[in-house]
Amino acid sequence: MKFLVIGAIIIGAIVFSLLPILSAQFFQPTLKDSIKFNVYFLPLSFLGNIVLSWGFIQGSKTFGNTVMLGGIQTGVYAVVVTFLSIIFLQQKISVYSIIGLVLIAIGTIFLNK
């Protein structure tokens, strides 16, 4: 059950990592495009919310600690957004980004203790 819970948190974080990358890649920063984007990706956002909700509900029962699950979600989100930005948006990663990712990983490890 623990692996299912952590998997749900990771999958939900990946879904929500994809959304801003897709928005930046395919839509202009206008109100009209923002509305279109949210309508188009409403099913994906809805599924991501369901998976995350299930993960947090079951995780609070299984681990008794939702802070740890939030840390995992934040860490996965930061890493996936960074790598997707590099791949799809051709953004350069800076030393500060790497330091930030390392600090997030360390914080997530400490939240698991």
C-alpha positions in Angstrom: 0.0 0.0 0.0 2.9 2.4 0.8 4.2 2.1 -2.8 0.7 2.8 -4.2 0.4 5.9 -2.1 3.8 7.2 -3.0 3.2 6.3 -6.7 -0.1 8.2 -6.6 1.7 11.3 -5.2 4.4 11.0 -7.9 2.0 10.5 -10.7 -0.2 13.4 -9.6 2.9 15.6 -9.3 4.0 14.6 -12.8 0.6 15.5 -14.2 0.7 18.9 -12.6 4.3 19.4 -13.8 3.1 18.8 -17.4 0.4 21.5 -17.3 2.6 24.7 -17.1 5.0 23.2 -19.7 2.2 22.4 -22.1 0.8 25.9 -21.5 4.1 27.6 -22.2 4.8 25.4 -25.2 1.4 25.6 -27.0 -0.5 28.7 -25.8 0.1 32.5 -25.7 -0.1 34.4 -22.4 -3.5 35.9 -23.2 -6.8 35.5 -21.3 -8.4 33.8 -24.3 -5.6 31.2 -24.6 -5.6 30.7 -20.8 -9.3 29.9 -20.9 -8.8 27.5 -23.9 -5.9 25.8 -22.2 -7.9 25.2 -19.0 -10.9 23.9 -21.0 -8.7 21.6 -23.1 -6.7 20.2 -20.1 -9.6 20.1 -17.6 -9.8 16.3 -17.8 -6.1 15.9 -17.2 -6.2 18.3 -14.3 -9.3 16.5 -12.9 -7.5 13.1 -13.1 -4.4 14.6 -11.5 -6.5 15.9 -8.6 -8.2 12.6 -8.1 -4.9 10.7 -8.0 -3.4 13.3 -5.6 -6.4 13.3 -3.3 -6.4 9.5 -3.1 -2.7 9.6 -2.4 -3.0 12.1 0.4 -6.1 10.5 1.9 -4.5 7.0 1.9 -1.1 8.4 2.9 -2.5 10.1 6.0 -3.9 6.7 7.0 -0.9 4.7 6.1 1.9 7.0 7.2 0.1 9.3 9.5 2.2 12.1 8.0 0.9 14.3 5.1 3.9 16.7 5.5 6.1 14.0 4.1 3.8 13.4 1.2 3.7 17.1 0.4 7.5 17.1 0.4 7.6 14.3 -2.0 5.1 16.1 -4.3 7.1 19.3 -4.1 10.3 17.5 -4.9 8.9 15.6 -7.8 7.2 18.7 -9.2 10.4 20.8 -9.1 12.6 18.1 -10.7 10.1 17.2 -13.5 9.3 20.9 -14.3 13.1 21.6 -14.5 13.7 18.7 -16.9 10.7 19.3 -19.0 11.6 22.9 -19.3 15.1 21.9 -20.5 13.7 19.3 -23.0 10.6 21.1 -24.4 11.3 24.8 -23.8 15.0 24.7 -24.5 15.8 26.5 -21.3 19.2 26.4 -19.7 19.7 25.1 -16.2 21.7 27.3 -13.9 23.9 26.4 -10.9 21.2 27.9 -8.7 18.6 25.6 -10.1 20.8 22.6 -9.4 21.5 23.8 -5.9 17.7 24.3 -5.4 16.9 20.8 -6.6 19.5 19.3 -4.3 18.1 21.3 -1.3 14.6 20.1 -2.2 15.8 16.5 -2.3 17.5 16.9 1.1 14.4 18.5 2.6 12.3 15.6 1.3 14.7 13.1 2.9 14.4 14.9 6.2 10.6 15.0 6.0 10.7 11.2 5.7 12.5 10.8 9.1 
